[in-house]
Amino acid sequence: MKQSDCRYWSLDTLLVHGDAQSIQHPEPGALHHAGTPTVQPIYTSTAYLHADAEALDQACNASLSSNARPFVYARQGNPNTQSLENVLSQAERGVGAVVLSSGMAAIQTALIATLSPGAKILVTQDIYGSTLTLLHQIFAPMGIEIVIQNLCGPDAPAIIRAERPDVVYVETLSNPLVKVIDLEAISAAAREVDALTIVDSTFTTPCLVQPLAHGFDLVIHSATKYICGHGDSAAGVVISARHSLLERMRAYAALLGAALSPFESYLILRGLKTLPLRMDRHCANALRIAHFLQQHPAVERVYYPGLADHPQHELASRLLKKGHYGGILAFELKEQARSAAFRFMDALRLCLPVATLGDVQSQVSYPPISSHYGISAAERQKAGITDGCIRLSAGIEDVDDIIYDLAQALEGITSTQGEEITIDAAQSILHAYASSQA
Ligand SMILES: *Cc1c(COP(=O)(O)O)cnc(C)c1O
């Protein structure tokens, strides 16, 4: 039987079926009609016609909090982007979403909607580098006070009560050391001091945690990462729990001029259909890779909340979907040097050395030249990001192939320089690993 009321669908079903309203059915209630497409067409038009001048005027002035706004002009929205907004809003249990052409545009829109000159924002330490740069270079000169503190510890509520900020800004899992934020404790403390709460949930996606259900006001994703998942389009989204913030963000987004194109919206809606499946595999692979790295002699330390000895393992188990700890991990080489990290990255044959994460392929990055580009060495050290620290985004490949690649690259940096490890040697490392797991 056709279940037409999507309010009762689970997240996995919702993402597969998308925005059911987006396909125009000729008669209300007529789900099957000859010629109705099962996939929304891509609308490339920059402008849209209306019945008459009066109707056009009404369309121009349609309520910004509506999730079924009439279309007028491309910069203000298009049918494909609106479908994406509606699916993401339902996935996060929000009142509506604003989709933009990058994660940074989404972050900027959320900040503009919540901050005015003289306001104070409390930001957790070790957030995405460009977010910090945006705050320092654009928002500080506008008269916004920026306070940076470590909100990943148990004293976060006390810090919020003492600082009394207007806005609290955090990330579900920090970058690159994957520290976990206690969403519940933070939103409760923020409510006590009337602060709005914003969380960047790029690393976790709605599959692992839905921050609005934990009392947050806005949740942001760089959809360029897991939500797209295929490394072929950049996008960002803010989902709101409040109509007032949603209206402010939509008004700003139309002026910012960073609307997502219909084609990219289509690609991301397509990617969303497999997000829960992909997240299952990303998380399972990351856990096995973390165990492998932990016992490797060339590795000093592994950061992954799925490891039982991770200081926030219990918090992560409580907050995230059962048995899922994300697809990102970080590790430190014993040789704490940029040169060792570069040798390791250059030796990889499967994992891609790139400045992104969350794609189907495994990806490694070195924070000083990617997420933390432009952040001083002193600030990186303060955040615990050492010179031997490497971030790994576990892809959905066969995990043995990923581990084999990591093993041969690690062996390469520990053995005599320049000499490539033989396939036999790498195979024996892999076998040793496999039997240690058996
Ligand atoms: C990549 C990223 C961003 C920025 O997103 P873009 O799509 O690159 O603009 C913001 N936050 C986090 C956690 C990210 O990983």
The ligand as a Tripos MOL2 file, in Angstrom:
@<TRIPOS>MOLECULE
LIG
   15    15     1     0     0
SMALL
NO_CHARGES

@<TRIPOS>ATOM
      1 C1         34.0140   21.7390    4.4770 C.3       1 LIG1
      2 C2         33.4290   22.2370    5.7400 C.ar      1 LIG1
      3 C3         32.8330   23.5030    5.8150 C.ar      1 LIG1
      4 C4         32.7940   24.4440    4.6340 C.3       1 LIG1
      5 O1         31.9920   23.9550    3.6220 O.3       1 LIG1
      6 P1         32.2000   24.3380    2.0620 P.3       1 LIG1
      7 O2         31.1520   23.5440    1.3830 O.co2     1 LIG1
      8 O3         33.6070   23.9330    1.7100 O.co2     1 LIG1
      9 O4         32.0220   25.8050    1.9400 O.co2     1 LIG1
     10 C5         32.2750   23.8720    7.0110 C.ar      1 LIG1
     11 N1         32.3060   23.0800    8.0970 N.ar      1 LIG1
     12 C6         32.8860   21.8650    8.0640 C.ar      1 LIG1
     13 C7         32.8830   21.0270    9.3050 C.3       1 LIG1
     14 C8         33.4670   21.3970    6.8980 C.ar      1 LIG1
     15 O5         34.0570   20.1880    6.8790 O.3       1 LIG1
@<TRIPOS>BOND
     1     1     2 1
     2     2     3 ar
     3     2    14 ar
     4     3     4 1
     5     3    10 ar
     6     4     5 1
     7     5     6 1
     8     6     7 2
     9     6     8 1
    10     6     9 1
    11    10    11 ar
    12    11    12 ar
    13    12    13 1
    14    12    14 ar
    15    14    15 1
@<TRIPOS>SUBSTRUCTURE
     1 LIG1         1 GROUP 0 **** ****
